[in-house]
Amino acid sequence: MTLTGSNAPETPVSAFPWDAVLTLGLATLRWRPRDLWAATPRELAAAAGLTRPALAAPSRADLERLLAAHPDPGTSR
């Protein structure tokens, strides 16, 4: 899809992921259809967990500390 009469370069537009949104809203979240259609994209993103900040991975030192504190049975470190 491109804008007619526009001086902008032709850029392809990807289709909206309707199947994923419907599956999320109706099957995963089990919202009523009217609630799904009333939701904003921001609300859908929040419900999908896309607005939470990503947690930092543990450092190597943290991992070593955990391994030392909780060794697997039958192994020695």
SEFIBA-469883 format. One record per atom (N, C-alpha, C, O): x, y, z; residue in one letter; atom name; residue number from 0. Coordinates in Angstrom, 1 decimal, padded with zeros to 4 digits. Example, Ala and Ser with C-alpha at 12.3 -4.5 7.8 and 13.67 -1.06 7.14 Angstrom:
// SEFIBA-469883
((013.2 -005.7 007.8) A N 0),
((012.3 -004.5 007.8) A CA 0),
((013.2 -003.3 007.8) A C 0),
((014.2 -003.3 008.5) A O 0),
((012.8 -002.2 007.1) S N 1),
((013.7 -001.1 007.1) S CA 1),
((012.9 000.0 007.9) S C 1),
((013.4 001.1 008.0) S O 1),
***
This chain:
// SEFIBA-469883
((000.8 -001.2 000.0) M N 0),
((000.0 000.0 000.0) M CA 0),
((000.9 001.2 000.0) M C 0),
((001.9 001.3 000.8) M O 0),
((000.6 002.2 -000.8) T N 1),
((001.3 003.4 -000.9) T CA 1),
((000.3 004.6 -000.9) T C 1),
((-000.8 004.4 -001.3) T O 1),
((000.8 005.7 -000.5) L N 2),
((-000.1 006.9 -000.6) L CA 2),
((-000.1 007.5 -002.0) L C 2),
((001.0 007.7 -002.6) L O 2),
((-001.2 007.7 -002.6) T N 3),
((-001.3 008.2 -003.9) T CA 3),
((-001.1 009.7 -003.9) T C 3),
((-001.6 010.4 -003.0) T O 3),
((-000.3 010.2 -004.8) G N 4),
((000.0 011.6 -004.9) G CA 4),
((001.0 012.1 -003.9) G C 4),
((001.2 013.3 -003.7) G O 4),
((001.7 011.2 -003.2) S N 5),
((002.6 011.5 -002.2) S CA 5),
((004.0 011.6 -002.8) S C 5),
((004.3 010.8 -003.7) S O 5),
((004.9 012.4 -002.3) N N 6),
((006.3 012.4 -002.7) N CA 6),
((007.1 011.5 -001.9) N C 6),
((008.3 011.4 -002.1) N O 6),
((006.5 010.8 -000.9) A N 7),
((007.3 009.9 000.0) A CA 7),
((007.7 008.7 -000.9) A C 7),
((007.0 008.2 -001.8) A O 7),
((008.8 008.1 -000.5) P N 8),
((009.3 006.9 -001.2) P CA 8),
((008.3 005.7 -001.0) P C 8),
((007.6 005.7 000.1) P O 8),
((008.2 004.8 -001.9) E N 9),
((007.2 003.7 -001.8) E CA 9),
((007.8 002.8 -000.7) E C 9),
((008.8 002.2 -000.9) E O 9),
((007.0 002.6 000.4) T N 10),
((007.4 001.8 001.5) T CA 10),
((006.3 000.7 001.7) T C 10),
((005.1 001.1 001.8) T O 10),
((006.7 -000.5 001.7) P N 11),
((005.6 -001.5 001.9) P CA 11),
((005.1 -001.4 003.4) P C 11),
((005.8 -001.2 004.3) P O 11),
((003.8 -001.7 003.5) V N 12),
((003.1 -001.6 004.8) V CA 12),
((002.7 -003.1 005.1) V C 12),
((002.1 -003.8 004.3) V O 12),
((003.1 -003.5 006.3) S N 13),
((002.8 -004.9 006.7) S CA 13),
((001.4 -004.9 007.2) S C 13),
((000.8 -003.9 007.7) S O 13),
((000.8 -006.1 007.0) A N 14),
((-000.6 -006.2 007.4) A CA 14),
((-000.7 -006.3 009.0) A C 14),
((000.2 -006.8 009.6) A O 14),
((-001.8 -005.8 009.5) F N 15),
((-002.0 -005.9 010.9) F CA 15),
((-002.2 -007.4 011.3) F C 15),
((-002.9 -008.1 010.6) F O 15),
((-001.6 -007.8 012.4) P N 16),
((-001.7 -009.2 012.8) P CA 16),
((-003.0 -009.6 013.5) P C 16),
((-003.1 -009.9 014.7) P O 16),
((-004.1 -009.6 012.7) W N 17),
((-005.4 -009.8 013.3) W CA 17),
((-005.5 -011.2 014.0) W C 17),
((-006.1 -011.3 015.0) W O 17),
((-005.0 -012.2 013.4) D N 18),
((-005.1 -013.6 014.0) D CA 18),
((-004.4 -013.6 015.3) D C 18),
((-005.0 -014.2 016.3) D O 18),
((-003.3 -013.0 015.5) A N 19),
((-002.6 -012.9 016.8) A CA 19),
((-003.4 -012.1 017.8) A C 19),
((-003.5 -012.5 018.9) A O 19),
((-003.9 -011.0 017.4) V N 20),
((-004.7 -010.2 018.3) V CA 20),
((-006.0 -010.9 018.7) V C 20),
((-006.3 -010.8 019.9) V O 20),
((-006.7 -011.5 017.8) L N 21),
((-007.9 -012.2 018.2) L CA 21),
((-007.6 -013.4 019.1) L C 21),
((-008.3 -013.6 020.0) L O 21),
((-006.5 -014.1 018.8) T N 22),
((-006.1 -015.2 019.7) T CA 22),
((-005.8 -014.7 021.1) T C 22),
((-006.2 -015.3 022.0) T O 22),
((-005.0 -013.7 021.1) L N 23),
((-004.6 -013.1 022.4) L CA 23),
((-005.9 -012.7 023.2) L C 23),
((-006.1 -013.1 024.4) L O 23),
((-006.7 -011.9 022.6) G N 24),
((-007.9 -011.3 023.3) G CA 24),
((-008.9 -012.4 023.6) G C 24),
((-009.4 -012.4 024.8) G O 24),
((-009.3 -013.2 022.7) L N 25),
((-010.4 -014.1 022.9) L CA 25),
((-010.0 -015.4 023.5) L C 25),
((-010.7 -015.9 024.4) L O 25),
((-008.9 -016.0 023.1) A N 26),
((-008.5 -017.3 023.6) A CA 26),
((-007.6 -017.2 024.8) A C 26),
((-007.8 -018.0 025.8) A O 26),
((-006.6 -016.4 024.8) T N 27),
((-005.6 -016.3 025.9) T CA 27),
((-006.2 -015.5 027.1) T C 27),
((-006.2 -016.0 028.2) T O 27),
((-006.6 -014.3 026.8) L N 28),
((-007.1 -013.4 027.9) L CA 28),
((-008.6 -013.7 028.2) L C 28),
((-009.1 -013.4 029.3) L O 28),
((-009.3 -014.4 027.3) R N 29),
((-010.7 -014.8 027.4) R CA 29),
((-011.6 -013.6 027.6) R C 29),
((-012.5 -013.6 028.4) R O 29),
((-011.2 -012.5 026.9) W N 30),
((-012.1 -011.3 026.9) W CA 30),
((-013.3 -011.6 026.1) W C 30),
((-013.3 -012.4 025.2) W O 30),
((-014.4 -010.8 026.4) R N 31),
((-015.6 -010.9 025.6) R CA 31),
((-015.3 -010.1 024.3) R C 31),
((-014.5 -009.1 024.3) R O 31),
((-015.9 -010.5 023.2) P N 32),
((-015.6 -009.8 021.9) P CA 32),
((-015.8 -008.3 022.1) P C 32),
((-015.0 -007.5 021.5) P O 32),
((-016.8 -007.8 022.8) R N 33),
((-017.0 -006.4 022.9) R CA 33),
((-015.9 -005.7 023.6) R C 33),
((-015.5 -004.5 023.3) R O 33),
((-015.3 -006.4 024.6) D N 34),
((-014.2 -005.8 025.3) D CA 34),
((-012.9 -005.8 024.5) D C 34),
((-012.1 -004.8 024.5) D O 34),
((-012.7 -006.8 023.7) L N 35),
((-011.6 -006.8 022.7) L CA 35),
((-011.7 -005.7 021.7) L C 35),
((-010.7 -005.0 021.5) L O 35),
((-012.8 -005.5 021.1) W N 36),
((-013.0 -004.4 020.1) W CA 36),
((-012.9 -003.1 020.7) W C 36),
((-012.6 -002.1 020.0) W O 36),
((-013.2 -002.9 022.0) A N 37),
((-013.2 -001.6 022.7) A CA 37),
((-011.7 -001.3 023.2) A C 37),
((-011.5 -000.1 023.5) A O 37),
((-010.9 -002.3 023.2) A N 38),
((-009.5 -002.1 023.7) A CA 38),
((-008.7 -001.3 022.7) A C 38),
((-008.8 -001.4 021.5) A O 38),
((-007.8 -000.4 023.3) T N 39),
((-006.9 000.3 022.4) T CA 39),
((-005.6 -000.6 022.2) T C 39),
((-005.4 -001.5 022.9) T O 39),
((-004.8 -000.2 021.2) P N 40),
((-003.6 -001.0 021.0) P CA 40),
((-002.7 -000.9 022.2) P C 40),
((-002.0 -001.9 022.5) P O 40),
((-002.6 000.2 022.9) R N 41),
((-001.8 000.3 024.1) R CA 41),
((-002.3 -000.7 025.2) R C 41),
((-001.5 -001.3 025.9) R O 41),
((-003.6 -000.8 025.3) E N 42),
((-004.2 -001.7 026.3) E CA 42),
((-003.9 -003.2 025.9) E C 42),
((-003.6 -004.0 026.8) E O 42),
((-004.0 -003.5 024.6) L N 43),
((-003.7 -004.9 024.2) L CA 43),
((-002.2 -005.2 024.4) L C 43),
((-001.9 -006.3 024.9) L O 43),
((-001.3 -004.2 024.2) A N 44),
((000.1 -004.4 024.4) A CA 44),
((000.4 -004.7 025.9) A C 44),
((001.2 -005.5 026.3) A O 44),
((-000.3 -003.9 026.8) A N 45),
((-000.1 -004.1 028.2) A CA 45),
((-000.6 -005.4 028.7) A C 45),
((000.0 -006.1 029.5) A O 45),
((-001.8 -005.8 028.1) A N 46),
((-002.4 -007.1 028.5) A CA 46),
((-001.5 -008.3 028.0) A C 46),
((-001.4 -009.3 028.7) A O 46),
((-000.8 -008.1 026.9) A N 47),
((000.1 -009.1 026.4) A CA 47),
((001.5 -009.1 027.1) A C 47),
((002.3 -010.0 026.9) A O 47),
((001.7 -008.1 028.0) G N 48),
((002.9 -008.1 028.7) G CA 48),
((004.0 -007.4 028.0) G C 48),
((005.2 -007.6 028.3) G O 48),
((003.7 -006.7 026.9) L N 49),
((004.7 -006.0 026.1) L CA 49),
((005.2 -004.7 026.6) L C 49),
((006.2 -004.1 026.1) L O 49),
((004.6 -004.2 027.7) T N 50),
((005.0 -002.9 028.2) T CA 50),
((005.9 -003.0 029.4) T C 50),
((006.3 -001.9 029.9) T O 50),
((006.1 -004.2 029.9) R N 51),
((006.9 -004.3 031.1) R CA 51),
((008.4 -004.2 030.7) R C 51),
((008.8 -004.7 029.6) R O 51),
((009.2 -003.5 031.5) P N 52),
((010.6 -003.5 031.2) P CA 52),
((011.2 -004.8 031.3) P C 52),
((010.9 -005.6 032.2) P O 52),
((012.2 -005.1 030.4) A N 53),
((012.9 -006.4 030.5) A CA 53),
((013.8 -006.4 031.7) A C 53),
((014.5 -005.4 032.0) A O 53),
((013.8 -007.5 032.3) L N 54),
((014.7 -007.7 033.5) L CA 54),
((016.1 -008.0 033.0) L C 54),
((016.3 -008.7 032.0) L O 54),
((017.1 -007.5 033.7) A N 55),
((018.5 -007.7 033.3) A CA 55),
((018.9 -009.2 033.7) A C 55),
((018.4 -009.7 034.7) A O 55),
((019.7 -009.8 032.8) A N 56),
((020.1 -011.1 033.1) A CA 56),
((021.1 -011.1 034.3) A C 56),
((021.8 -010.1 034.5) A O 56),
((021.1 -012.2 035.0) P N 57),
((022.1 -012.2 036.1) P CA 57),
((023.5 -012.2 035.6) P C 57),
((023.8 -012.7 034.5) P O 57),
((024.4 -011.6 036.4) S N 58),
((025.8 -011.5 036.0) S CA 58),
((026.4 -012.9 036.2) S C 58),
((025.9 -013.7 036.9) S O 58),
((027.6 -013.1 035.7) R N 59),
((028.3 -014.3 035.9) R CA 59),
((028.6 -014.6 037.4) R C 59),
((028.5 -015.7 037.8) R O 59),
((029.0 -013.5 038.1) A N 60),
((029.2 -013.6 039.5) A CA 60),
((028.0 -014.0 040.3) A C 60),
((028.0 -014.9 041.2) A O 60),
((026.8 -013.4 039.9) D N 61),
((025.5 -013.8 040.5) D CA 61),
((025.3 -015.3 040.3) D C 61),
((024.8 -016.0 041.2) D O 61),
((025.5 -015.8 039.1) L N 62),
((025.2 -017.1 038.7) L CA 62),
((026.1 -018.1 039.5) L C 62),
((025.7 -019.1 040.0) L O 62),
((027.4 -017.7 039.6) E N 63),
((028.4 -018.5 040.3) E CA 63),
((028.0 -018.6 041.8) E C 63),
((028.1 -019.7 042.4) E O 63),
((027.5 -017.5 042.4) R N 64),
((027.1 -017.5 043.8) R CA 64),
((025.9 -018.4 044.0) R C 64),
((025.8 -019.1 044.9) R O 64),
((024.9 -018.4 043.0) L N 65),
((023.7 -019.2 043.1) L CA 65),
((024.1 -020.7 043.0) L C 65),
((023.6 -021.6 043.7) L O 65),
((025.0 -021.0 042.1) L N 66),
((025.5 -022.4 041.9) L CA 66),
((026.2 -022.9 043.1) L C 66),
((026.0 -024.1 043.5) L O 66),
((027.0 -022.1 043.8) A N 67),
((027.7 -022.5 045.0) A CA 67),
((026.7 -022.7 046.1) A C 67),
((026.8 -023.6 047.0) A O 67),
((025.7 -021.8 046.2) A N 68),
((024.7 -021.9 047.3) A CA 68),
((023.7 -023.0 047.1) A C 68),
((023.2 -023.6 048.1) A O 68),
((023.5 -023.4 045.9) H N 69),
((022.5 -024.5 045.6) H CA 69),
((023.0 -025.5 044.6) H C 69),
((022.6 -025.5 043.4) H O 69),
((024.0 -026.3 045.0) P N 70),
((024.6 -027.2 044.0) P CA 70),
((023.6 -028.3 043.7) P C 70),
((022.7 -028.7 044.5) P O 70),
((023.8 -028.9 042.5) D N 71),
((023.0 -030.0 042.1) D CA 71),
((023.4 -031.3 042.9) D C 71),
((024.6 -031.4 043.2) D O 71),
((022.5 -032.1 043.3) P N 72),
((022.8 -033.3 044.1) P CA 72),
((023.8 -034.2 043.3) P C 72),
((023.7 -034.4 042.1) P O 72),
((024.8 -034.7 044.0) G N 73),
((025.8 -035.5 043.3) G CA 73),
((026.9 -034.8 042.6) G C 73),
((027.7 -035.5 041.9) G O 73),
((027.0 -033.5 042.6) T N 74),
((028.0 -032.8 041.9) T CA 74),
((028.8 -032.0 043.0) T C 74),
((028.3 -031.6 044.0) T O 74),
((030.1 -031.8 042.6) S N 75),
((030.9 -031.0 043.5) S CA 75),
((031.4 -029.9 042.7) S C 75),
((031.7 -030.0 041.6) S O 75),
((031.6 -028.8 043.4) R N 76),
((032.1 -027.5 042.7) R CA 76),
((033.3 -027.1 043.4) R C 76),
((033.9 -026.1 043.0) R O 76),
***
